[in-house]
């Protein structure tokens, strides 16, 4: 039991600098945050699972969301009307939706954005899956 606690502590200590660096957002931040949270709850295995889950969810950090929402508003991107709930995991249709590059200043790689039901969302382009809803 004490060996698991020591191992979890070592994992947390090794991830602390990465967690501090990853405060800027993106998949790296999601991975780090997920790994730290997973390590606290489930030890080394939890860290691995949390890291993968966090990377999938990674996107804009909370503090970046209002700024990004304002950016999207200034771009006057038309809103796509979606009949289902706009949520993480929703798959947008193949046609009728236009996807836009996320500006480099937000440090979000591999995703595009669009506006669905007047709400900006980040989307994984190849699957068209919503990975983050910007509130």
Buried (B, 14 or more C-beta within 10 A) or exposed (E): EEEEEEBBEEBBEEBEEBBEEBEEBBBBBBBBBBBBBBBBEBBBEBBBBBBBBBBBBBBBBEEBBEEBBEBBEEEEBEEBEBEEEBEBEBEBEEEEBEBBEBEEEBBBEBBBBBBBBEBBBBBBEEEBBBBBBBE
